[in-house]
Amino acid sequence: MKINSFYHNILFVAAIIFSVSLGSCTENTGNIGIPPSNETIKTSVEILNVYSSTIKLDSIEANSAASYLGSIYDPETNGKIIANFLTQFAILEDVKYFPHRDSITSRDDNGNPCCDSVFLQFNFSKYFGDVNTPLKLAVYPLDFSKPLCEDSVYYTTTNLKRFIRPGYENNPIATKVFTAYDRINGSDPSSSSGNYPSIKIPLPTSEGNFIMSEYFKYQDDNKGLSFSQHINKNFDDSYHFIRNVLPGYYAEIINGEGVIVSVFVDALYLLYNSKILNDSIYEDLPSYTVFAGTQEVIQSCEFSQSDVSRILDDETCTWLKTPVGICTELTLPIDEIFSESHKNDSLSRIDLMLTRYNKVQTGDQFNIPQNLLLLRKSEVSKFFRERNIPNNITSFVSTFQSVYNTYDFSNIGQLAMYMFKERAAAVMSYINDELKIANPTEEQIIEYTREWSKINPDWNKCCLIPVDVTRNSTTQNEDITSITHDLSLTSARLVKGTKENPIRIQVYYTRVSGGPTNE
């Protein structure tokens, strides 16, 4: 950039702080009005450069609606991805989880109601890898004394094994060898039969017997009391159930490699016999009680990934890769957008298009990320922690365009304006409040803007992050209702923006010309 343009830009920053009009913001023509007959509105387009790089996010929140389980080789990093997960189970209000104790005919040696069998079931609809690859998993009970808390944030790098019940760290209560192809039920996740495959893991009957005994104790303790008077709340809500009856389970892959499944339903089944009225006759029939993992309680994934430096150091492209948090960073040319040549212009819109390289090899099990979230680098953690949705000012979503092999962001002009004004405000606040300079000179503004920009190198940087998008299908525009990190196995290589071969953005301006001047 020419130095005189830079100087003008810094003075322009100060001008914003002192409320000197720049012109209209993106898509805001309120200050233009209807021009006189001797005035015309002219439009212009400038092509500017964007630079990009590959970075790894420090933390990925594990709050996806799906859980992942398995182990697979990653040819792009020459390493392995292992997925384990932890699940809790929810209590629904006003649900009688067991029939009357006298109707249960399954009894232990002491004559108490008991379970005949207990098992965990993980249903999955998607898989990555080879459906015939056998894996071995282990199941561990969680600790009563330190349950996962609803108001805490858990990440894909959180060590979930620390929540295992003391004494069981190396002593699982169950193990299971499985394949993604469910040979027992004959269901294949790659087919379109609609019969979802599942993994069933038998557990000790003592797991179910404890739950059953606690349920009847809950009924005895609260007999004759209204719901609000309950002294035993263990089956009133998930909070008490998790802390006093069933904290949950941790599922870990302990052997095998070649497939990862996406679990969308996990449930605990307790099987027993009970007397059921059938055509005026009580019959002794198989019965069951089920406790399900839902979004109201915690399901948290844990991923381990071998060294990813191979793709972080790739100079030929930038990467998008999940679930390991590899994303693309963009540096926007804010100074050029608001340069001297556009001092009398209003910023209308900015269009950004990112091109994906085709896959190097066929048969790759990794999918293409379907949705990208573009937002300021400084706001990534806050955005996901607060469960925000894109506001089309500082955060945007684009869907992969398979016909053109691109991700298009049709208007990020407000983001550029936001960055520009934020830096201006921060610099003037530093000059006025910290340095106590009421009327800074032009040279001081230039000096401190340079200094601030060096101290805050991410001020004009954004991240492109693969995400899962939930939309409200009942609205006309299918409004976005939630955004979470995409934790499935996806990968894409994007054209890298370098000084020799930058990514181009189109910046549109408008200008009112002719008529009387302000001089």
VEXDREN-2710 file (C-alpha; in Angstrom, 1 decimal):
% VEXDREN-2710
k/r/px/py/pz
1/MET/0.0/0.0/0.0
2/LYS/1.3/3.5/-0.8
3/ILE/2.2/5.4/2.4
4/ASN/0.1/8.4/1.6
5/SER/-3.0/6.1/1.3
6/PHE/-2.1/4.6/4.6
7/TYR/-1.8/8.1/6.2
8/HIS/-5.2/9.1/4.8
9/ASN/-6.8/5.9/6.1
10/ILE/-5.5/6.6/9.6
11/LEU/-6.9/10.1/9.5
12/PHE/-10.1/8.6/8.2
13/VAL/-10.2/6.3/11.3
14/ALA/-10.0/9.4/13.5
15/ALA/-12.7/11.0/11.5
16/ILE/-15.1/8.2/12.3
17/ILE/-14.5/8.7/16.0
18/PHE/-15.3/12.4/15.7
19/SER/-18.5/11.6/13.9
20/VAL/-17.4/12.8/10.5
21/SER/-19.7/11.1/8.0
22/LEU/-18.3/8.3/6.0
23/GLY/-21.4/7.6/4.0
24/SER/-23.8/4.7/4.3
25/CYS/-22.9/1.4/5.7
26/THR/-23.5/-1.8/3.9
27/GLU/-27.0/-2.0/2.4
28/ASN/-28.0/1.1/4.3
29/THR/-29.0/4.0/2.1
30/GLY/-30.8/6.0/4.7
31/ASN/-28.4/9.0/4.4
32/ILE/-28.5/9.0/0.6
33/GLY/-32.2/9.9/0.1
34/ILE/-33.4/10.9/-3.3
35/PRO/-30.7/12.9/-5.1
36/PRO/-31.5/16.2/-6.8
37/SER/-32.0/16.0/-10.6
38/ASN/-28.5/17.3/-11.2
39/GLU/-26.9/14.6/-9.1
40/THR/-26.2/11.0/-10.1
41/ILE/-25.4/7.8/-8.2
42/LYS/-22.4/6.0/-9.6
43/THR/-21.3/2.5/-8.8
44/SER/-17.8/1.0/-9.0
45/VAL/-16.2/-2.3/-8.3
46/GLU/-12.7/-2.9/-7.0
47/ILE/-10.9/-6.3/-6.9
48/LEU/-8.8/-6.6/-3.7
49/ASN/-6.6/-9.4/-2.3
50/VAL/-7.3/-11.7/0.6
51/TYR/-4.6/-13.9/2.2
52/SER/-5.2/-17.2/3.9
53/SER/-3.6/-19.9/6.0
54/THR/-4.4/-23.1/7.9
55/ILE/-4.8/-23.1/11.7
56/LYS/-5.9/-25.5/14.4
57/LEU/-8.5/-24.3/16.9
58/ASP/-7.5/-24.8/20.5
59/SER/-10.9/-26.1/21.6
60/ILE/-13.9/-27.7/19.9
61/GLU/-17.1/-27.9/21.9
62/ALA/-18.4/-31.4/22.0
63/ASN/-22.1/-30.4/21.9
64/SER/-23.1/-32.1/18.7
65/ALA/-26.5/-33.9/18.4
66/ALA/-24.6/-37.0/17.4
67/SER/-21.9/-39.0/19.2
68/TYR/-19.0/-40.8/17.5
69/LEU/-17.4/-44.1/18.2
70/GLY/-14.6/-45.9/16.4
71/SER/-11.0/-45.7/15.1
72/ILE/-9.9/-45.0/11.6
73/TYR/-6.6/-44.4/9.7
74/ASP/-6.3/-40.9/8.3
75/PRO/-4.2/-40.9/5.1
76/GLU/-4.1/-37.1/5.0
77/THR/-2.1/-36.9/8.3
78/ASN/-0.6/-40.4/8.2
79/GLY/-2.2/-41.0/11.6
80/LYS/-5.2/-42.3/13.4
81/ILE/-8.5/-40.7/14.6
82/ILE/-10.1/-42.4/17.6
83/ALA/-13.5/-41.4/18.8
84/ASN/-14.9/-42.3/22.3
85/PHE/-18.0/-40.9/24.0
86/LEU/-19.8/-40.4/27.3
87/THR/-23.5/-40.4/27.8
88/GLN/-26.0/-39.6/30.5
89/PHE/-29.7/-40.6/30.6
90/ALA/-32.7/-38.3/31.0
91/ILE/-35.8/-38.6/33.2
92/LEU/-39.1/-37.5/31.6
93/GLU/-41.7/-35.9/33.8
94/ASP/-44.7/-37.9/35.0
95/VAL/-43.4/-41.2/33.6
96/LYS/-43.9/-44.4/35.5
97/TYR/-40.8/-46.3/34.6
98/PHE/-41.8/-49.6/36.2
99/PRO/-45.1/-51.4/36.7
100/HIS/-46.4/-52.0/40.2
101/ARG/-43.8/-54.1/42.1
102/ASP/-46.3/-56.9/42.8
103/SER/-46.8/-57.4/39.1
104/ILE/-43.1/-58.0/38.4
105/THR/-42.5/-61.7/38.3
106/SER/-38.8/-61.6/37.8
107/ARG/-37.4/-62.0/41.4
108/ASP/-33.9/-62.4/43.0
109/ASP/-33.0/-64.9/45.7
110/ASN/-34.5/-62.6/48.3
111/GLY/-37.8/-62.3/46.5
112/ASN/-37.2/-58.7/45.3
113/PRO/-38.1/-57.5/41.8
114/CYS/-35.1/-57.8/39.5
115/CYS/-33.9/-57.6/35.9
116/ASP/-33.4/-60.7/33.8
117/SER/-31.0/-58.8/31.5
118/VAL/-29.6/-55.3/30.9
119/PHE/-28.0/-53.8/27.8
120/LEU/-26.9/-50.6/26.2
121/GLN/-27.9/-49.9/22.7
122/PHE/-26.3/-47.5/20.3
123/ASN/-28.2/-46.8/17.1
124/PHE/-26.3/-45.2/14.2
125/SER/-27.3/-44.0/10.8
126/LYS/-23.9/-43.1/9.3
127/TYR/-20.4/-44.6/9.2
128/PHE/-17.0/-43.7/7.9
129/GLY/-14.7/-46.5/6.7
130/ASP/-15.3/-50.2/6.3
131/VAL/-18.6/-51.6/7.6
132/ASN/-17.0/-55.1/8.0
133/THR/-14.1/-54.0/10.2
134/PRO/-14.4/-55.4/13.7
135/LEU/-13.7/-53.1/16.6
136/LYS/-13.7/-53.8/20.3
137/LEU/-15.2/-51.4/22.8
138/ALA/-15.3/-51.2/26.6
139/VAL/-18.0/-49.7/28.8
140/TYR/-17.2/-48.0/32.2
141/PRO/-19.6/-46.7/34.8
142/LEU/-19.3/-43.0/35.7
143/ASP/-18.6/-41.5/39.1
144/PHE/-21.5/-40.4/41.4
145/SER/-19.3/-37.8/43.2
146/LYS/-18.2/-35.8/40.1
147/PRO/-21.0/-35.9/37.4
148/LEU/-20.7/-33.9/34.3
149/CYS/-22.5/-30.6/35.0
150/GLU/-25.1/-29.1/32.7
151/ASP/-23.6/-25.6/33.0
152/SER/-20.1/-26.7/32.1
153/VAL/-18.4/-26.7/28.7
154/TYR/-16.8/-29.9/27.5
155/TYR/-14.5/-30.2/24.5
156/THR/-13.5/-32.9/22.1
157/THR/-10.1/-32.9/23.9
158/THR/-11.6/-33.2/27.4
159/ASN/-10.2/-36.3/29.1
160/LEU/-13.5/-38.1/29.7
161/LYS/-11.8/-41.1/31.5
162/ARG/-11.4/-38.9/34.6
163/PHE/-15.2/-39.2/35.1
164/ILE/-15.1/-43.0/35.5
165/ARG/-16.1/-44.4/38.8
166/PRO/-13.1/-45.0/41.1
167/GLY/-11.9/-48.6/40.9
168/TYR/-13.2/-49.1/37.4
169/GLU/-10.6/-47.1/35.5
170/ASN/-9.0/-50.3/34.2
171/ASN/-11.9/-52.6/34.9
172/PRO/-14.8/-52.1/32.4
173/ILE/-18.1/-53.6/33.3
174/ALA/-18.6/-54.8/29.7
175/THR/-16.8/-55.3/26.4
176/LYS/-18.2/-55.9/22.9
177/VAL/-16.8/-56.7/19.5
178/PHE/-18.9/-55.1/16.8
179/THR/-18.9/-54.1/13.1
180/ALA/-20.8/-51.3/11.5
181/TYR/-22.7/-53.9/9.5
182/ASP/-25.2/-55.2/12.1
183/ARG/-25.0/-58.9/11.3
184/ILE/-27.6/-59.9/13.9
185/ASN/-30.4/-57.7/12.6
186/GLY/-29.1/-57.7/9.0
187/SER/-29.0/-53.9/8.8
188/ASP/-26.4/-52.1/6.8
189/PRO/-25.9/-48.3/7.4
190/SER/-24.9/-48.0/3.7
191/SER/-28.3/-49.2/2.5
192/SER/-31.5/-47.2/2.3
193/SER/-33.7/-49.7/4.0
194/GLY/-34.5/-47.4/6.9
195/ASN/-33.7/-50.2/9.4
196/TYR/-31.0/-48.5/11.5
197/PRO/-28.2/-50.7/12.7
198/SER/-27.2/-50.8/16.3
199/ILE/-24.6/-52.0/18.7
200/LYS/-25.9/-53.9/21.8
201/ILE/-23.7/-54.3/24.8
202/PRO/-24.9/-56.6/27.6
203/LEU/-24.3/-55.2/31.1
204/PRO/-24.3/-56.9/34.5
205/THR/-27.9/-57.2/35.8
206/SER/-26.7/-55.5/38.9
207/GLU/-26.8/-52.2/36.9
208/GLY/-30.5/-52.6/36.3
209/ASN/-31.3/-54.0/39.7
210/PHE/-29.9/-51.0/41.5
211/ILE/-32.1/-48.7/39.3
212/MET/-35.2/-50.8/40.0
213/SER/-34.6/-50.8/43.7
214/GLU/-34.0/-47.1/43.8
215/TYR/-37.3/-46.5/41.9
216/PHE/-39.4/-48.5/44.4
217/LYS/-37.6/-46.7/47.3
218/TYR/-38.5/-43.4/45.5
219/GLN/-42.2/-44.5/45.5
220/ASP/-42.1/-45.6/49.2
221/ASP/-40.4/-42.4/50.4
222/ASN/-42.9/-40.2/48.5
223/LYS/-46.1/-42.2/49.2
224/GLY/-49.0/-39.9/49.8
225/LEU/-47.0/-36.7/48.9
226/SER/-47.7/-34.3/46.1
227/PHE/-44.9/-33.8/43.5
228/SER/-43.9/-30.5/45.2
229/GLN/-43.6/-32.2/48.6
230/HIS/-41.3/-35.0/47.4
231/ILE/-38.5/-35.8/49.8
232/ASN/-36.9/-38.2/47.4
233/LYS/-36.5/-36.6/43.9
234/ASN/-34.4/-39.2/42.2
235/PHE/-37.0/-39.9/39.5
236/ASP/-38.4/-36.4/39.5
237/ASP/-35.8/-35.0/37.1
238/SER/-32.6/-35.8/35.3
239/TYR/-30.5/-33.7/37.7
240/HIS/-31.2/-35.9/40.8
241/PHE/-31.3/-39.1/38.7
242/ILE/-27.8/-38.6/37.4
243/ARG/-26.3/-37.7/40.7
244/ASN/-28.0/-40.4/42.8
245/VAL/-29.1/-43.3/40.6
246/LEU/-27.2/-43.4/37.2
247/PRO/-24.4/-41.0/36.4
248/GLY/-24.0/-42.6/32.9
249/TYR/-21.4/-44.6/31.0
250/TYR/-18.2/-44.0/29.1
251/ALA/-17.7/-46.1/25.9
252/GLU/-14.1/-46.5/24.7
253/ILE/-12.5/-48.2/21.7
254/ILE/-9.8/-50.5/23.0
255/ASN/-8.9/-52.5/19.9
256/GLY/-9.2/-52.4/16.1
257/GLU/-9.1/-49.7/13.4
258/GLY/-11.1/-49.0/10.2
259/VAL/-14.5/-47.5/11.0
260/ILE/-16.2/-44.7/12.9
261/VAL/-20.0/-44.7/13.4
262/SER/-22.2/-41.8/14.2
263/VAL/-24.5/-42.7/17.1
264/PHE/-27.8/-40.7/17.1
265/VAL/-29.6/-42.7/19.8
266/ASP/-28.2/-44.3/22.9
267/ALA/-30.4/-46.0/25.4
268/LEU/-30.3/-48.4/28.4
269/TYR/-32.7/-51.3/28.4
270/LEU/-33.8/-53.2/31.5
271/LEU/-35.7/-56.5/30.7
272/TYR/-37.9/-58.4/33.1
273/ASN/-41.1/-60.3/33.2
274/SER/-44.4/-59.0/34.6
275/LYS/-48.1/-59.8/34.7
276/ILE/-49.9/-58.0/31.9
277/LEU/-53.7/-58.0/31.5
278/ASN/-54.5/-59.5/28.1
279/ASP/-58.1/-60.3/27.2
280/SER/-59.2/-60.2/30.9
281/ILE/-56.4/-62.7/31.7
282/TYR/-53.1/-61.8/33.4
283/GLU/-50.2/-63.3/31.5
284/ASP/-46.6/-63.5/32.5
285/LEU/-45.0/-61.6/29.6
286/PRO/-41.6/-60.1/28.8
287/SER/-41.5/-56.4/29.7
288/TYR/-38.8/-53.7/29.5
289/THR/-38.0/-50.2/30.8
290/VAL/-35.8/-47.8/28.7
291/PHE/-33.8/-44.8/29.7
292/ALA/-32.6/-42.7/26.8
293/GLY/-29.9/-40.2/26.2
294/THR/-31.3/-36.9/25.0
295/GLN/-30.2/-33.4/24.3
296/GLU/-31.4/-32.3/27.7
297/VAL/-28.5/-34.3/29.3
298/ILE/-24.9/-34.6/28.3
299/GLN/-23.5/-36.7/25.5
300/SER/-19.8/-35.7/25.0
301/CYS/-17.4/-36.9/22.4
302/GLU/-13.7/-37.3/22.9
303/PHE/-11.4/-37.4/19.8
304/SER/-7.7/-38.2/19.7
305/GLN/-5.7/-37.4/16.6
306/SER/-2.1/-38.0/15.6
307/ASP/0.2/-35.2/14.6
308/VAL/-1.5/-32.8/12.2
309/SER/1.6/-30.6/11.4
310/ARG/1.7/-32.2/8.0
311/ILE/-1.4/-30.2/6.9
312/LEU/-0.8/-27.2/9.0
313/ASP/2.5/-26.6/7.1
314/ASP/1.0/-27.3/3.7
315/GLU/2.0/-24.4/1.4
316/THR/-0.1/-25.6/-1.6
317/CYS/-3.6/-25.0/-0.1
318/THR/-5.5/-24.3/3.1
319/TRP/-7.4/-27.1/4.9
320/LEU/-10.8/-27.7/6.4
321/LYS/-10.8/-30.8/8.5
322/THR/-13.1/-32.2/11.2
323/PRO/-13.4/-33.3/13.9
324/VAL/-9.9/-32.2/14.8
325/GLY/-10.5/-28.5/14.4
326/ILE/-8.5/-27.7/11.3
327/CYS/-9.9/-24.5/9.7
328/THR/-8.9/-21.8/7.3
329/GLU/-7.9/-18.3/8.5
330/LEU/-8.5/-15.2/6.3
331/THR/-6.9/-11.8/6.5
332/LEU/-9.2/-9.2/5.1
333/PRO/-7.8/-6.0/3.4
334/ILE/-9.6/-3.5/5.6
335/ASP/-7.2/-0.6/4.9
336/GLU/-7.5/-1.1/1.2
337/ILE/-11.3/-1.2/1.3
338/PHE/-11.4/2.2/3.0
339/SER/-8.4/3.7/1.2
340/GLU/-8.0/7.3/0.0
341/SER/-9.5/6.6/-3.4
342/HIS/-12.8/5.7/-1.8
343/LYS/-13.0/8.6/0.7
344/ASN/-16.2/9.9/-0.9
345/ASP/-17.7/6.5/-1.5
346/SER/-20.3/4.4/0.4
347/LEU/-19.5/0.8/0.8
348/SER/-22.3/-1.2/-0.8
349/ARG/-21.3/-4.9/-0.6
350/ILE/-18.3/-7.3/-0.6
351/ASP/-18.5/-10.7/-2.2
352/LEU/-16.1/-13.5/-1.3
353/MET/-15.8/-16.8/-3.1
354/LEU/-13.6/-19.7/-1.9
355/THR/-12.7/-22.5/-4.3
356/ARG/-12.2/-26.1/-3.3
357/TYR/-9.6/-28.4/-4.9
358/ASN/-10.9/-31.8/-6.0
359/LYS/-9.8/-34.8/-4.0
360/VAL/-6.4/-36.2/-4.8
361/GLN/-7.5/-39.8/-4.7
362/THR/-10.8/-41.7/-5.2
363/GLY/-12.4/-43.8/-2.6
364/ASP/-11.6/-41.4/0.2
365/GLN/-14.0/-41.9/3.1
366/PHE/-14.0/-38.3/4.2
367/ASN/-17.0/-36.2/3.2
368/ILE/-16.9/-32.6/2.0
369/PRO/-17.9/-30.0/4.6
370/GLN/-21.4/-28.9/3.6
371/ASN/-21.6/-25.7/5.7
372/LEU/-19.0/-23.1/6.6
373/LEU/-19.3/-20.5/9.3
374/LEU/-17.3/-17.3/8.6
375/LEU/-16.7/-15.2/11.7
376/ARG/-14.1/-13.1/13.4
377/LYS/-11.2/-15.1/14.9
378/SER/-11.6/-13.3/18.2
379/GLU/-15.2/-14.4/18.6
380/VAL/-14.9/-18.1/17.8
381/SER/-15.0/-19.4/21.4
382/LYS/-17.7/-17.0/22.5
383/PHE/-19.9/-17.8/19.5
384/PHE/-20.1/-21.5/20.3
385/ARG/-20.1/-21.2/24.0
386/GLU/-23.1/-18.9/23.9
387/ARG/-24.9/-21.0/21.3
388/ASN/-25.1/-18.0/18.9
389/ILE/-26.5/-18.1/15.4
390/PRO/-25.1/-16.1/12.4
391/ASN/-26.1/-12.4/12.5
392/ASN/-24.9/-11.5/9.0
393/ILE/-22.8/-8.7/10.5
394/THR/-19.9/-10.5/12.1
395/SER/-20.8/-14.1/11.3
396/PHE/-22.1/-15.7/8.2
397/VAL/-22.9/-19.2/6.8
398/SER/-22.3/-20.6/3.3
399/THR/-23.4/-23.9/1.9
400/PHE/-21.1/-25.9/-0.4
401/GLN/-21.9/-25.3/-4.1
402/SER/-21.1/-28.7/-5.7
403/VAL/-21.8/-27.4/-9.3
404/TYR/-19.0/-24.8/-9.0
405/ASN/-17.0/-26.4/-6.3
406/THR/-17.1/-23.3/-4.1
407/TYR/-18.3/-21.7/-0.9
408/ASP/-19.8/-18.2/-1.6
409/PHE/-20.3/-15.4/0.9
410/SER/-22.4/-13.0/-1.1
411/ASN/-22.1/-9.9/1.2
412/ILE/-19.6/-9.5/4.1
413/GLY/-19.5/-5.7/3.8
414/GLN/-20.9/-5.1/7.3
415/LEU/-18.1/-7.3/8.7
416/ALA/-15.5/-5.1/7.0
417/MET/-17.2/-1.9/8.3
418/TYR/-17.4/-3.5/11.8
419/MET/-13.7/-4.2/11.9
420/PHE/-12.8/-0.8/10.6
421/LYS/-14.9/1.0/13.2
422/GLU/-13.8/-1.2/16.0
423/ARG/-10.2/-0.5/15.4
424/ALA/-10.8/3.2/15.1
425/ALA/-12.7/3.2/18.4
426/ALA/-10.1/1.1/20.2
427/VAL/-7.3/3.4/19.0
428/MET/-9.0/6.6/20.1
429/SER/-10.0/5.1/23.4
430/TYR/-6.3/4.2/24.0
431/ILE/-5.2/7.7/23.0
432/ASN/-7.9/9.6/25.0
433/ASP/-8.4/7.3/28.1
434/GLU/-5.0/5.7/28.7
435/LEU/-2.6/8.3/27.2
436/LYS/-4.8/11.2/28.3
437/ILE/-4.3/13.0/25.0
438/ALA/-7.4/15.0/24.3
439/ASN/-6.5/16.3/20.8
440/PRO/-4.1/14.0/19.2
441/THR/-2.1/15.1/16.2
442/GLU/-2.2/13.3/12.9
443/GLU/1.2/11.9/13.5
444/GLN/0.1/10.5/16.9
445/ILE/-3.0/8.9/15.4
446/ILE/-0.8/7.2/12.8
447/GLU/1.8/6.1/15.3
448/TYR/-0.7/4.6/17.8
449/THR/-2.8/3.0/15.2
450/ARG/0.3/1.2/14.0
451/GLU/1.2/0.2/17.5
452/TRP/-2.3/-1.1/18.3
453/SER/-2.4/-3.1/15.1
454/LYS/0.9/-4.8/16.0
455/ILE/-0.4/-5.6/19.5
456/ASN/-3.7/-6.9/18.1
457/PRO/-2.6/-8.8/14.9
458/ASP/-6.0/-10.7/14.7
459/TRP/-8.1/-7.5/14.3
460/ASN/-8.8/-8.1/10.7
461/LYS/-8.7/-11.9/10.7
462/CYS/-11.6/-14.4/10.3
463/CYS/-12.0/-18.1/10.5
464/LEU/-13.8/-20.5/8.2
465/ILE/-15.2/-23.4/10.3
466/PRO/-17.2/-26.5/9.2
467/VAL/-20.5/-26.6/11.1
468/ASP/-23.7/-28.5/11.4
469/VAL/-26.7/-26.2/10.7
470/THR/-30.2/-26.8/12.0
471/ARG/-33.0/-24.9/10.2
472/ASN/-36.6/-24.3/11.0
473/SER/-38.3/-26.0/8.1
474/THR/-41.7/-24.4/9.0
475/THR/-40.5/-20.9/8.1
476/GLN/-40.5/-19.6/4.6
477/ASN/-36.8/-18.9/4.6
478/GLU/-35.9/-21.9/6.8
479/ASP/-34.3/-19.7/9.4
480/ILE/-31.2/-21.1/11.2
481/THR/-32.1/-22.3/14.7
482/SER/-28.7/-23.6/15.9
483/ILE/-25.1/-23.9/14.9
484/THR/-22.6/-26.5/16.3
485/HIS/-19.2/-27.7/15.3
486/ASP/-19.3/-30.5/12.6
487/LEU/-17.8/-33.5/14.4
488/SER/-18.2/-35.9/11.5
489/LEU/-15.2/-36.9/9.4
490/THR/-14.9/-34.2/6.7
491/SER/-12.0/-32.8/4.7
492/ALA/-11.5/-30.2/2.0
493/ARG/-8.6/-28.3/0.5
494/LEU/-9.1/-24.7/-0.5
495/VAL/-7.2/-22.5/-2.9
496/LYS/-4.7/-20.6/-0.7
497/GLY/-4.4/-16.8/-0.8
498/THR/-0.8/-15.8/-1.0
499/LYS/1.0/-12.7/-2.2
500/GLU/1.8/-14.5/-5.5
501/ASN/-1.7/-15.9/-5.9
502/PRO/-4.2/-14.1/-3.6
503/ILE/-7.9/-14.8/-3.2
504/ARG/-9.9/-12.1/-4.9
505/ILE/-12.8/-10.3/-3.4
506/GLN/-15.2/-7.9/-5.2
507/VAL/-15.9/-4.7/-3.3
508/TYR/-18.8/-2.6/-4.6
509/TYR/-19.1/1.2/-3.9
510/THR/-21.6/3.9/-4.6
511/ARG/-21.0/7.6/-4.9
512/VAL/-23.3/10.6/-5.4
513/SER/-21.8/13.0/-7.8
514/GLY/-22.7/16.3/-9.4
515/GLY/-24.9/19.0/-7.8
516/PRO/-23.8/21.4/-5.1
517/THR/-20.7/20.7/-3.1
518/ASN/-20.2/20.9/0.7
519/GLU/-17.5/23.5/0.4
END
